[in-house]
Each structure stands twice: as C-alpha cells, then as structure tokens.
Amino acid sequence: MSIWWSLHLRRDAASVPLARRLLIGTMETAGVDPDVSYDICVALTEACANAVEHGGAAHGDRSEAYRVTAYLDGEKCRIEVADSGTGGAPAPQTPGVRMARVDAEDGRGLCLIRELTDHFHIGGRPGRTGTVVSFDKMLKWKKDPSLLTA
C-alpha cells in the first residue's frame, strides 16, 4: 500500500495542527501502530513549528507559505517540510551545535526529530531559498487496520 499527500500551508501557528491531524488520520486509517504514529506526529509538529517560526524571507512576515509532504510506502513513512526562509540551520548532529539549555523554552525541535525518527536530514532547496527538513521512520502495523477491513 502506498499513500501520498502534500499540503501548501500559510506560515501561521494554526496550520500546524491541521498537518498533524491529517497525518494522524492517514496513519490510523492505514493501520500504523499508535506508538509509531505518535513519534512521527511529534516530529512533524516540530518541523512545522520551525517552518512557521523561521521559514520566511523576512523576520515576522507570515504571508509566505510552507509545504508538507507525507509518503507512506510499504514499511516506511517519509515526511518533508519545505519553507522559503533565507537559510537552514545546521543539523543537530553537526559538530559545534549545542543542545538547548535545560531551562530553555525552545531550541529542541531538531534534536527531537532526530531522536524520534530513523533518518533525519536538513538542507537547502536546490536553486531556491529555503530549508527542507526531511525524516523517515520504519512503520509497525496494528493487527486490524481499518483500511483493510472497510
């Protein structure tokens, strides 16, 4: 089974739950194990929050959009979140990047994505400004997925 969807969302905090709900619904319908779904949804939430916060050409300009694409194909889920910001942050595993302080209220998103997924990459968009955060997670399945019993 293969499922693919893509959303073009405004850089607004209200867009984050929309992307998360669509992903949760897709995974529930496909029969993905709830624990795996939870990890992927937390990672998606963090990637979308970064796009909303940092993904525009001008600081504070929320008129630009970002794109979320999800692929559930066989045993793997792949998520890509692409924005139009002026540059990307280094991946958390890059030498010299420090973890957020324990009392910090933000700065943990990329580290969470890296820990919750099997493969994580952050980079630029070829020929364009912006950042693409992508991650993969191997899927586990429930015994009785609703998609197969409908």
CNS distance restraints for C-alpha pairs under 8 A (distance, minus, plus):
assign (resid   1 and name CA) (resid  72 and name CA) 7.90 0.50 0.50
assign (resid   1 and name CA) (resid  73 and name CA) 6.28 0.50 0.50
assign (resid   1 and name CA) (resid  74 and name CA) 5.88 0.50 0.50
assign (resid   2 and name CA) (resid  71 and name CA) 7.39 0.50 0.50
assign (resid   2 and name CA) (resid  72 and name CA) 5.58 0.50 0.50
assign (resid   2 and name CA) (resid  73 and name CA) 4.39 0.50 0.50
assign (resid   2 and name CA) (resid  74 and name CA) 6.35 0.50 0.50
assign (resid   3 and name CA) (resid  71 and name CA) 5.85 0.50 0.50
assign (resid   3 and name CA) (resid  72 and name CA) 5.04 0.50 0.50
assign (resid   3 and name CA) (resid  73 and name CA) 6.38 0.50 0.50
assign (resid   4 and name CA) (resid  69 and name CA) 7.48 0.50 0.50
assign (resid   4 and name CA) (resid  70 and name CA) 5.70 0.50 0.50
assign (resid   4 and name CA) (resid  71 and name CA) 4.56 0.50 0.50
assign (resid   4 and name CA) (resid  72 and name CA) 6.36 0.50 0.50
assign (resid   5 and name CA) (resid  69 and name CA) 5.78 0.50 0.50
assign (resid   5 and name CA) (resid  70 and name CA) 5.53 0.50 0.50
assign (resid   5 and name CA) (resid  71 and name CA) 6.84 0.50 0.50
assign (resid   6 and name CA) (resid  67 and name CA) 6.99 0.50 0.50
assign (resid   6 and name CA) (resid  68 and name CA) 5.56 0.50 0.50
assign (resid   6 and name CA) (resid  69 and name CA) 4.17 0.50 0.50
assign (resid   6 and name CA) (resid  70 and name CA) 6.37 0.50 0.50
assign (resid   7 and name CA) (resid  19 and name CA) 7.59 0.50 0.50
assign (resid   7 and name CA) (resid  67 and name CA) 5.56 0.50 0.50
assign (resid   7 and name CA) (resid  68 and name CA) 5.16 0.50 0.50
assign (resid   7 and name CA) (resid  69 and name CA) 6.39 0.50 0.50
assign (resid   8 and name CA) (resid  65 and name CA) 6.56 0.50 0.50
assign (resid   8 and name CA) (resid  66 and name CA) 5.88 0.50 0.50
assign (resid   8 and name CA) (resid  67 and name CA) 4.56 0.50 0.50
assign (resid   8 and name CA) (resid  68 and name CA) 6.63 0.50 0.50
assign (resid   9 and name CA) (resid  15 and name CA) 6.27 0.50 0.50
assign (resid   9 and name CA) (resid  65 and name CA) 5.29 0.50 0.50
assign (resid   9 and name CA) (resid  66 and name CA) 5.37 0.50 0.50
assign (resid   9 and name CA) (resid  67 and name CA) 6.04 0.50 0.50
assign (resid   9 and name CA) (resid  68 and name CA) 7.70 0.50 0.50
assign (resid  10 and name CA) (resid  15 and name CA) 6.66 0.50 0.50
assign (resid  10 and name CA) (resid  62 and name CA) 7.26 0.50 0.50
assign (resid  10 and name CA) (resid  63 and name CA) 6.73 0.50 0.50
assign (resid  10 and name CA) (resid  64 and name CA) 6.16 0.50 0.50
assign (resid  10 and name CA) (resid  65 and name CA) 4.25 0.50 0.50
assign (resid  10 and name CA) (resid  66 and name CA) 6.37 0.50 0.50
assign (resid  11 and name CA) (resid  15 and name CA) 7.13 0.50 0.50
assign (resid  11 and name CA) (resid  51 and name CA) 7.09 0.50 0.50
assign (resid  11 and name CA) (resid  52 and name CA) 4.62 0.50 0.50
assign (resid  11 and name CA) (resid  53 and name CA) 7.77 0.50 0.50
assign (resid  11 and name CA) (resid  55 and name CA) 7.67 0.50 0.50
assign (resid  11 and name CA) (resid  56 and name CA) 7.96 0.50 0.50
assign (resid  11 and name CA) (resid  62 and name CA) 5.12 0.50 0.50
assign (resid  11 and name CA) (resid  63 and name CA) 6.60 0.50 0.50
assign (resid  11 and name CA) (resid  64 and name CA) 5.97 0.50 0.50
assign (resid  11 and name CA) (resid  65 and name CA) 5.15 0.50 0.50
assign (resid  11 and name CA) (resid  66 and name CA) 6.41 0.50 0.50
assign (resid  12 and name CA) (resid  16 and name CA) 7.67 0.50 0.50
assign (resid  12 and name CA) (resid  52 and name CA) 5.88 0.50 0.50
assign (resid  12 and name CA) (resid  62 and name CA) 6.39 0.50 0.50
assign (resid  13 and name CA) (resid  49 and name CA) 7.15 0.50 0.50
assign (resid  13 and name CA) (resid  52 and name CA) 6.50 0.50 0.50
assign (resid  14 and name CA) (resid  18 and name CA) 7.24 0.50 0.50
assign (resid  15 and name CA) (resid  19 and name CA) 6.56 0.50 0.50
assign (resid  16 and name CA) (resid  20 and name CA) 6.34 0.50 0.50
assign (resid  16 and name CA) (resid  45 and name CA) 6.27 0.50 0.50
assign (resid  16 and name CA) (resid  48 and name CA) 5.88 0.50 0.50
assign (resid  16 and name CA) (resid  49 and name CA) 6.70 0.50 0.50
assign (resid  17 and name CA) (resid  21 and name CA) 5.95 0.50 0.50
assign (resid  17 and name CA) (resid  45 and name CA) 7.61 0.50 0.50
assign (resid  18 and name CA) (resid  22 and name CA) 6.28 0.50 0.50
assign (resid  19 and name CA) (resid  23 and name CA) 6.28 0.50 0.50
assign (resid  19 and name CA) (resid  44 and name CA) 7.98 0.50 0.50
assign (resid  19 and name CA) (resid  68 and name CA) 7.44 0.50 0.50
assign (resid  20 and name CA) (resid  24 and name CA) 6.10 0.50 0.50
assign (resid  20 and name CA) (resid  41 and name CA) 5.95 0.50 0.50
assign (resid  20 and name CA) (resid  44 and name CA) 6.82 0.50 0.50
assign (resid  20 and name CA) (resid  45 and name CA) 6.49 0.50 0.50
assign (resid  21 and name CA) (resid  25 and name CA) 6.04 0.50 0.50
assign (resid  22 and name CA) (resid  26 and name CA) 6.11 0.50 0.50
assign (resid  23 and name CA) (resid  27 and name CA) 6.17 0.50 0.50
assign (resid  23 and name CA) (resid  41 and name CA) 7.04 0.50 0.50
assign (resid  23 and name CA) (resid  70 and name CA) 7.68 0.50 0.50
assign (resid  24 and name CA) (resid  28 and name CA) 6.02 0.50 0.50
assign (resid  24 and name CA) (resid  37 and name CA) 6.70 0.50 0.50
assign (resid  24 and name CA) (resid  41 and name CA) 6.94 0.50 0.50
assign (resid  25 and name CA) (resid  29 and name CA) 6.04 0.50 0.50
assign (resid  26 and name CA) (resid  30 and name CA) 6.15 0.50 0.50
assign (resid  27 and name CA) (resid  31 and name CA) 6.06 0.50 0.50
assign (resid  27 and name CA) (resid  32 and name CA) 5.19 0.50 0.50
assign (resid  27 and name CA) (resid  37 and name CA) 6.51 0.50 0.50
assign (resid  28 and name CA) (resid  32 and name CA) 5.87 0.50 0.50
assign (resid  28 and name CA) (resid  33 and name CA) 7.92 0.50 0.50
assign (resid  28 and name CA) (resid  34 and name CA) 7.60 0.50 0.50
assign (resid  28 and name CA) (resid  37 and name CA) 7.95 0.50 0.50
assign (resid  28 and name CA) (resid 145 and name CA) 7.48 0.50 0.50
assign (resid  28 and name CA) (resid 146 and name CA) 7.57 0.50 0.50
assign (resid  29 and name CA) (resid 145 and name CA) 6.57 0.50 0.50
assign (resid  29 and name CA) (resid 146 and name CA) 5.44 0.50 0.50
assign (resid  29 and name CA) (resid 147 and name CA) 5.23 0.50 0.50
assign (resid  30 and name CA) (resid 145 and name CA) 6.01 0.50 0.50
assign (resid  30 and name CA) (resid 146 and name CA) 6.80 0.50 0.50
assign (resid  30 and name CA) (resid 147 and name CA) 5.40 0.50 0.50
assign (resid  30 and name CA) (resid 148 and name CA) 7.72 0.50 0.50
assign (resid  31 and name CA) (resid 141 and name CA) 5.60 0.50 0.50
assign (resid  31 and name CA) (resid 142 and name CA) 5.35 0.50 0.50
assign (resid  31 and name CA) (resid 143 and name CA) 7.75 0.50 0.50
assign (resid  31 and name CA) (resid 144 and name CA) 6.93 0.50 0.50
assign (resid  31 and name CA) (resid 145 and name CA) 3.85 0.50 0.50
assign (resid  31 and name CA) (resid 146 and name CA) 6.31 0.50 0.50
assign (resid  31 and name CA) (resid 147 and name CA) 6.89 0.50 0.50
assign (resid  32 and name CA) (resid  36 and name CA) 7.01 0.50 0.50
assign (resid  32 and name CA) (resid  37 and name CA) 6.43 0.50 0.50
assign (resid  32 and name CA) (resid 139 and name CA) 6.55 0.50 0.50
assign (resid  32 and name CA) (resid 140 and name CA) 5.83 0.50 0.50
assign (resid  32 and name CA) (resid 141 and name CA) 4.46 0.50 0.50
assign (resid  32 and name CA) (resid 142 and name CA) 5.81 0.50 0.50
assign (resid  32 and name CA) (resid 145 and name CA) 7.48 0.50 0.50
assign (resid  33 and name CA) (resid  37 and name CA) 6.24 0.50 0.50
assign (resid  33 and name CA) (resid 139 and name CA) 7.47 0.50 0.50
assign (resid  33 and name CA) (resid 140 and name CA) 5.36 0.50 0.50
assign (resid  33 and name CA) (resid 141 and name CA) 4.77 0.50 0.50
assign (resid  33 and name CA) (resid 142 and name CA) 5.00 0.50 0.50
assign (resid  34 and name CA) (resid  38 and name CA) 6.03 0.50 0.50
assign (resid  34 and name CA) (resid 142 and name CA) 7.96 0.50 0.50
assign (resid  35 and name CA) (resid  39 and name CA) 6.49 0.50 0.50
assign (resid  36 and name CA) (resid  40 and name CA) 6.34 0.50 0.50
assign (resid  36 and name CA) (resid 139 and name CA) 6.63 0.50 0.50
assign (resid  36 and name CA) (resid 140 and name CA) 6.79 0.50 0.50
assign (resid  37 and name CA) (resid  41 and name CA) 6.05 0.50 0.50
assign (resid  38 and name CA) (resid  42 and name CA) 6.19 0.50 0.50
assign (resid  39 and name CA) (resid  43 and name CA) 6.30 0.50 0.50
assign (resid  39 and name CA) (resid 116 and name CA) 5.61 0.50 0.50
assign (resid  39 and name CA) (resid 117 and name CA) 7.35 0.50 0.50
assign (resid  40 and name CA) (resid  44 and name CA) 6.11 0.50 0.50
assign (resid  40 and name CA) (resid 116 and name CA) 7.10 0.50 0.50
assign (resid  40 and name CA) (resid 117 and name CA) 7.07 0.50 0.50
assign (resid  40 and name CA) (resid 137 and name CA) 7.22 0.50 0.50
assign (resid  41 and name CA) (resid  45 and name CA) 6.04 0.50 0.50
assign (resid  42 and name CA) (resid  46 and name CA) 6.31 0.50 0.50
assign (resid  42 and name CA) (resid 113 and name CA) 7.68 0.50 0.50
assign (resid  43 and name CA) (resid  47 and name CA) 6.26 0.50 0.50
assign (resid  43 and name CA) (resid 109 and name CA) 7.80 0.50 0.50
assign (resid  43 and name CA) (resid 112 and name CA) 6.71 0.50 0.50
assign (resid  43 and name CA) (resid 113 and name CA) 4.67 0.50 0.50
assign (resid  43 and name CA) (resid 116 and name CA) 6.69 0.50 0.50
assign (resid  43 and name CA) (resid 117 and name CA) 7.55 0.50 0.50
assign (resid  44 and name CA) (resid  48 and name CA) 6.07 0.50 0.50
assign (resid  44 and name CA) (resid  79 and name CA) 7.39 0.50 0.50
assign (resid  44 and name CA) (resid 113 and name CA) 7.89 0.50 0.50
assign (resid  45 and name CA) (resid  49 and name CA) 6.03 0.50 0.50
assign (resid  46 and name CA) (resid  50 and name CA) 6.23 0.50 0.50
assign (resid  46 and name CA) (resid 109 and name CA) 5.06 0.50 0.50
assign (resid  46 and name CA) (resid 110 and name CA) 7.17 0.50 0.50
assign (resid  46 and name CA) (resid 112 and name CA) 7.70 0.50 0.50
assign (resid  46 and name CA) (resid 113 and name CA) 7.06 0.50 0.50
assign (resid  47 and name CA) (resid  51 and name CA) 6.37 0.50 0.50
assign (resid  47 and name CA) (resid  81 and name CA) 6.44 0.50 0.50
assign (resid  47 and name CA) (resid 109 and name CA) 7.06 0.50 0.50
assign (resid  47 and name CA) (resid 110 and name CA) 7.37 0.50 0.50
assign (resid  47 and name CA) (resid 113 and name CA) 7.62 0.50 0.50
assign (resid  47 and name CA) (resid 133 and name CA) 6.67 0.50 0.50
assign (resid  48 and name CA) (resid  52 and name CA) 6.18 0.50 0.50
assign (resid  48 and name CA) (resid  68 and name CA) 7.90 0.50 0.50
assign (resid  48 and name CA) (resid  81 and name CA) 6.68 0.50 0.50
assign (resid  49 and name CA) (resid  53 and name CA) 6.07 0.50 0.50
assign (resid  50 and name CA) (resid  54 and name CA) 5.63 0.50 0.50
assign (resid  50 and name CA) (resid  55 and name CA) 6.92 0.50 0.50
assign (resid  50 and name CA) (resid 109 and name CA) 7.50 0.50 0.50
assign (resid  51 and name CA) (resid  55 and name CA) 4.35 0.50 0.50
assign (resid  51 and name CA) (resid  56 and name CA) 7.79 0.50 0.50
assign (resid  51 and name CA) (resid  66 and name CA) 6.68 0.50 0.50
assign (resid  51 and name CA) (resid  81 and name CA) 7.45 0.50 0.50
assign (resid  51 and name CA) (resid  82 and name CA) 7.35 0.50 0.50
assign (resid  51 and name CA) (resid  83 and name CA) 5.75 0.50 0.50
assign (resid  52 and name CA) (resid  56 and name CA) 7.79 0.50 0.50
assign (resid  52 and name CA) (resid  62 and name CA) 7.60 0.50 0.50
assign (resid  52 and name CA) (resid  66 and name CA) 7.78 0.50 0.50
assign (resid  54 and name CA) (resid  59 and name CA) 7.50 0.50 0.50
assign (resid  54 and name CA) (resid  85 and name CA) 6.56 0.50 0.50
assign (resid  55 and name CA) (resid  66 and name CA) 7.40 0.50 0.50
assign (resid  55 and name CA) (resid  83 and name CA) 5.00 0.50 0.50
assign (resid  55 and name CA) (resid  84 and name CA) 5.52 0.50 0.50
assign (resid  55 and name CA) (resid  85 and name CA) 4.11 0.50 0.50
assign (resid  55 and name CA) (resid  86 and name CA) 7.55 0.50 0.50
assign (resid  55 and name CA) (resid 130 and name CA) 6.92 0.50 0.50
assign (resid  55 and name CA) (resid 131 and name CA) 7.42 0.50 0.50
assign (resid  56 and name CA) (resid  60 and name CA) 7.73 0.50 0.50
assign (resid  56 and name CA) (resid  61 and name CA) 6.36 0.50 0.50
assign (resid  56 and name CA) (resid  62 and name CA) 7.01 0.50 0.50
assign (resid  56 and name CA) (resid  64 and name CA) 6.21 0.50 0.50
assign (resid  56 and name CA) (resid  65 and name CA) 7.98 0.50 0.50
assign (resid  56 and name CA) (resid  83 and name CA) 7.06 0.50 0.50
assign (resid  56 and name CA) (resid  84 and name CA) 5.46 0.50 0.50
assign (resid  56 and name CA) (resid  85 and name CA) 4.14 0.50 0.50
assign (resid  56 and name CA) (resid  86 and name CA) 6.97 0.50 0.50
assign (resid  56 and name CA) (resid 130 and name CA) 7.98 0.50 0.50
assign (resid  57 and name CA) (resid  61 and name CA) 7.47 0.50 0.50
assign (resid  57 and name CA) (resid  84 and name CA) 6.44 0.50 0.50
assign (resid  57 and name CA) (resid  85 and name CA) 4.68 0.50 0.50
assign (resid  57 and name CA) (resid  86 and name CA) 5.34 0.50 0.50
assign (resid  58 and name CA) (resid  85 and name CA) 7.82 0.50 0.50
assign (resid  64 and name CA) (resid  84 and name CA) 7.47 0.50 0.50
assign (resid  65 and name CA) (resid  83 and name CA) 6.89 0.50 0.50
assign (resid  65 and name CA) (resid  84 and name CA) 7.44 0.50 0.50
assign (resid  66 and name CA) (resid  81 and name CA) 7.15 0.50 0.50
assign (resid  66 and name CA) (resid  82 and name CA) 5.68 0.50 0.50
assign (resid  66 and name CA) (resid  83 and name CA) 4.47 0.50 0.50
assign (resid  66 and name CA) (resid  84 and name CA) 6.83 0.50 0.50
assign (resid  67 and name CA) (resid  80 and name CA) 7.87 0.50 0.50
assign (resid  67 and name CA) (resid  81 and name CA) 5.63 0.50 0.50
assign (resid  67 and name CA) (resid  82 and name CA) 5.16 0.50 0.50
assign (resid  67 and name CA) (resid  83 and name CA) 6.49 0.50 0.50
assign (resid  68 and name CA) (resid  79 and name CA) 7.25 0.50 0.50
assign (resid  68 and name CA) (resid  80 and name CA) 5.74 0.50 0.50
assign (resid  68 and name CA) (resid  81 and name CA) 4.57 0.50 0.50
assign (resid  68 and name CA) (resid  82 and name CA) 6.60 0.50 0.50
assign (resid  69 and name CA) (resid  79 and name CA) 5.74 0.50 0.50
assign (resid  69 and name CA) (resid  80 and name CA) 5.18 0.50 0.50
assign (resid  69 and name CA) (resid  81 and name CA) 6.54 0.50 0.50
assign (resid  70 and name CA) (resid  77 and name CA) 7.19 0.50 0.50
assign (resid  70 and name CA) (resid  78 and name CA) 5.82 0.50 0.50
assign (resid  70 and name CA) (resid  79 and name CA) 4.60 0.50 0.50
assign (resid  70 and name CA) (resid  80 and name CA) 6.58 0.50 0.50
assign (resid  71 and name CA) (resid  77 and name CA) 5.54 0.50 0.50
assign (resid  71 and name CA) (resid  78 and name CA) 5.09 0.50 0.50
assign (resid  71 and name CA) (resid  79 and name CA) 6.44 0.50 0.50
assign (resid  72 and name CA) (resid  76 and name CA) 5.95 0.50 0.50
assign (resid  72 and name CA) (resid  77 and name CA) 4.44 0.50 0.50
assign (resid  72 and name CA) (resid  78 and name CA) 6.55 0.50 0.50
assign (resid  73 and name CA) (resid  77 and name CA) 6.35 0.50 0.50
assign (resid  75 and name CA) (resid 138 and name CA) 5.72 0.50 0.50
assign (resid  75 and name CA) (resid 139 and name CA) 5.13 0.50 0.50
assign (resid  75 and name CA) (resid 140 and name CA) 7.41 0.50 0.50
assign (resid  76 and name CA) (resid 136 and name CA) 6.73 0.50 0.50
assign (resid  76 and name CA) (resid 137 and name CA) 5.73 0.50 0.50
assign (resid  76 and name CA) (resid 138 and name CA) 4.46 0.50 0.50
assign (resid  76 and name CA) (resid 139 and name CA) 5.34 0.50 0.50
assign (resid  77 and name CA) (resid 136 and name CA) 5.53 0.50 0.50
assign (resid  77 and name CA) (resid 137 and name CA) 5.33 0.50 0.50
assign (resid  77 and name CA) (resid 138 and name CA) 6.34 0.50 0.50
assign (resid  77 and name CA) (resid 139 and name CA) 6.64 0.50 0.50
assign (resid  78 and name CA) (resid 134 and name CA) 7.16 0.50 0.50
assign (resid  78 and name CA) (resid 135 and name CA) 5.75 0.50 0.50
assign (resid  78 and name CA) (resid 136 and name CA) 4.40 0.50 0.50
assign (resid  78 and name CA) (resid 137 and name CA) 6.67 0.50 0.50
assign (resid  79 and name CA) (resid 134 and name CA) 5.50 0.50 0.50
assign (resid  79 and name CA) (resid 135 and name CA) 5.49 0.50 0.50
assign (resid  79 and name CA) (resid 136 and name CA) 6.48 0.50 0.50
assign (resid  80 and name CA) (resid 132 and name CA) 6.55 0.50 0.50
assign (resid  80 and name CA) (resid 133 and name CA) 5.68 0.50 0.50
assign (resid  80 and name CA) (resid 134 and name CA) 4.29 0.50 0.50
assign (resid  80 and name CA) (resid 135 and name CA) 6.73 0.50 0.50
assign (resid  81 and name CA) (resid 132 and name CA) 5.58 0.50 0.50
assign (resid  81 and name CA) (resid 133 and name CA) 5.23 0.50 0.50
assign (resid  81 and name CA) (resid 134 and name CA) 6.38 0.50 0.50
assign (resid  82 and name CA) (resid 125 and name CA) 7.96 0.50 0.50
assign (resid  82 and name CA) (resid 130 and name CA) 6.93 0.50 0.50
assign (resid  82 and name CA) (resid 131 and name CA) 5.63 0.50 0.50
assign (resid  82 and name CA) (resid 132 and name CA) 4.28 0.50 0.50
assign (resid  82 and name CA) (resid 133 and name CA) 6.44 0.50 0.50
assign (resid  83 and name CA) (resid 130 and name CA) 5.13 0.50 0.50
assign (resid  83 and name CA) (resid 131 and name CA) 5.47 0.50 0.50
assign (resid  83 and name CA) (resid 132 and name CA) 6.60 0.50 0.50
assign (resid  84 and name CA) (resid 128 and name CA) 7.97 0.50 0.50
assign (resid  84 and name CA) (resid 129 and name CA) 5.61 0.50 0.50
assign (resid  84 and name CA) (resid 130 and name CA) 3.87 0.50 0.50
assign (resid  84 and name CA) (resid 131 and name CA) 6.63 0.50 0.50
assign (resid  85 and name CA) (resid 129 and name CA) 6.17 0.50 0.50
assign (resid  85 and name CA) (resid 130 and name CA) 4.28 0.50 0.50
assign (resid  85 and name CA) (resid 131 and name CA) 6.49 0.50 0.50
assign (resid  86 and name CA) (resid 129 and name CA) 5.61 0.50 0.50
assign (resid  86 and name CA) (resid 130 and name CA) 5.58 0.50 0.50
assign (resid  86 and name CA) (resid 131 and name CA) 7.96 0.50 0.50
assign (resid  87 and name CA) (resid 124 and name CA) 7.01 0.50 0.50
assign (resid  87 and name CA) (resid 129 and name CA) 6.63 0.50 0.50
assign (resid  87 and name CA) (resid 130 and name CA) 5.58 0.50 0.50
assign (resid  87 and name CA) (resid 131 and name CA) 6.17 0.50 0.50
assign (resid  88 and name CA) (resid 122 and name CA) 7.34 0.50 0.50
assign (resid  88 and name CA) (resid 123 and name CA) 6.22 0.50 0.50
assign (resid  88 and name CA) (resid 124 and name CA) 6.35 0.50 0.50
assign (resid  88 and name CA) (resid 130 and name CA) 6.83 0.50 0.50
assign (resid  88 and name CA) (resid 131 and name CA) 5.09 0.50 0.50
assign (resid  88 and name CA) (resid 132 and name CA) 7.95 0.50 0.50
assign (resid  89 and name CA) (resid 122 and name CA) 7.68 0.50 0.50
assign (resid  90 and name CA) (resid  94 and name CA) 6.40 0.50 0.50
assign (resid  90 and name CA) (resid  97 and name CA) 7.43 0.50 0.50
assign (resid  90 and name CA) (resid 122 and name CA) 7.18 0.50 0.50
assign (resid  90 and name CA) (resid 123 and name CA) 7.93 0.50 0.50
assign (resid  91 and name CA) (resid  97 and name CA) 7.88 0.50 0.50
assign (resid  91 and name CA) (resid 110 and name CA) 7.19 0.50 0.50
assign (resid  91 and name CA) (resid 121 and name CA) 7.03 0.50 0.50
assign (resid  91 and name CA) (resid 122 and name CA) 5.90 0.50 0.50
assign (resid  92 and name CA) (resid  97 and name CA) 5.96 0.50 0.50
assign (resid  92 and name CA) (resid  98 and name CA) 7.64 0.50 0.50
assign (resid  92 and name CA) (resid  99 and name CA) 7.73 0.50 0.50
assign (resid  92 and name CA) (resid 110 and name CA) 6.32 0.50 0.50
assign (resid  92 and name CA) (resid 111 and name CA) 5.81 0.50 0.50
assign (resid  92 and name CA) (resid 114 and name CA) 7.69 0.50 0.50
assign (resid  93 and name CA) (resid  97 and name CA) 7.19 0.50 0.50
assign (resid  99 and name CA) (resid 107 and name CA) 7.63 0.50 0.50
assign (resid  99 and name CA) (resid 108 and name CA) 7.17 0.50 0.50
assign (resid  99 and name CA) (resid 111 and name CA) 7.70 0.50 0.50
assign (resid 100 and name CA) (resid 104 and name CA) 6.20 0.50 0.50
assign (resid 100 and name CA) (resid 106 and name CA) 7.35 0.50 0.50
assign (resid 100 and name CA) (resid 107 and name CA) 5.41 0.50 0.50
assign (resid 100 and name CA) (resid 108 and name CA) 6.00 0.50 0.50
assign (resid 108 and name CA) (resid 112 and name CA) 6.13 0.50 0.50
assign (resid 109 and name CA) (resid 113 and name CA) 6.30 0.50 0.50
assign (resid 110 and name CA) (resid 114 and name CA) 6.23 0.50 0.50
assign (resid 111 and name CA) (resid 115 and name CA) 6.24 0.50 0.50
assign (resid 112 and name CA) (resid 116 and name CA) 6.05 0.50 0.50
assign (resid 113 and name CA) (resid 117 and name CA) 6.10 0.50 0.50
assign (resid 113 and name CA) (resid 120 and name CA) 7.18 0.50 0.50
assign (resid 113 and name CA) (resid 135 and name CA) 7.66 0.50 0.50
assign (resid 114 and name CA) (resid 118 and name CA) 7.53 0.50 0.50
assign (resid 114 and name CA) (resid 119 and name CA) 7.15 0.50 0.50
assign (resid 114 and name CA) (resid 120 and name CA) 5.61 0.50 0.50
assign (resid 117 and name CA) (resid 135 and name CA) 6.47 0.50 0.50
assign (resid 117 and name CA) (resid 136 and name CA) 5.99 0.50 0.50
assign (resid 117 and name CA) (resid 137 and name CA) 5.11 0.50 0.50
assign (resid 118 and name CA) (resid 135 and name CA) 7.34 0.50 0.50
assign (resid 118 and name CA) (resid 136 and name CA) 5.69 0.50 0.50
assign (resid 118 and name CA) (resid 137 and name CA) 5.00 0.50 0.50
assign (resid 118 and name CA) (resid 138 and name CA) 6.97 0.50 0.50
assign (resid 119 and name CA) (resid 135 and name CA) 5.36 0.50 0.50
assign (resid 119 and name CA) (resid 136 and name CA) 5.12 0.50 0.50
assign (resid 119 and name CA) (resid 137 and name CA) 6.89 0.50 0.50
assign (resid 120 and name CA) (resid 133 and name CA) 7.62 0.50 0.50
assign (resid 120 and name CA) (resid 134 and name CA) 5.91 0.50 0.50
assign (resid 120 and name CA) (resid 135 and name CA) 4.35 0.50 0.50
assign (resid 120 and name CA) (resid 136 and name CA) 6.68 0.50 0.50
assign (resid 121 and name CA) (resid 133 and name CA) 5.94 0.50 0.50
assign (resid 121 and name CA) (resid 134 and name CA) 5.29 0.50 0.50
assign (resid 121 and name CA) (resid 135 and name CA) 6.25 0.50 0.50
assign (resid 122 and name CA) (resid 131 and name CA) 7.03 0.50 0.50
assign (resid 122 and name CA) (resid 132 and name CA) 5.71 0.50 0.50
assign (resid 122 and name CA) (resid 133 and name CA) 4.51 0.50 0.50
assign (resid 122 and name CA) (resid 134 and name CA) 6.34 0.50 0.50
assign (resid 123 and name CA) (resid 131 and name CA) 5.61 0.50 0.50
assign (resid 123 and name CA) (resid 132 and name CA) 5.43 0.50 0.50
assign (resid 123 and name CA) (resid 133 and name CA) 6.71 0.50 0.50
assign (resid 124 and name CA) (resid 128 and name CA) 7.72 0.50 0.50
assign (resid 124 and name CA) (resid 129 and name CA) 6.99 0.50 0.50
assign (resid 124 and name CA) (resid 130 and name CA) 5.82 0.50 0.50
assign (resid 124 and name CA) (resid 131 and name CA) 4.57 0.50 0.50
assign (resid 124 and name CA) (resid 132 and name CA) 5.84 0.50 0.50
assign (resid 125 and name CA) (resid 129 and name CA) 6.29 0.50 0.50
assign (resid 125 and name CA) (resid 130 and name CA) 5.90 0.50 0.50
assign (resid 125 and name CA) (resid 131 and name CA) 6.00 0.50 0.50
assign (resid 125 and name CA) (resid 132 and name CA) 6.37 0.50 0.50
assign (resid 141 and name CA) (resid 145 and name CA) 7.65 0.50 0.50
assign (resid 144 and name CA) (resid 148 and name CA) 7.41 0.50 0.50
assign (resid 144 and name CA) (resid 149 and name CA) 7.22 0.50 0.50
assign (resid 145 and name CA) (resid 149 and name CA) 6.62 0.50 0.50
assign (resid 146 and name CA) (resid 150 and name CA) 5.98 0.50 0.50
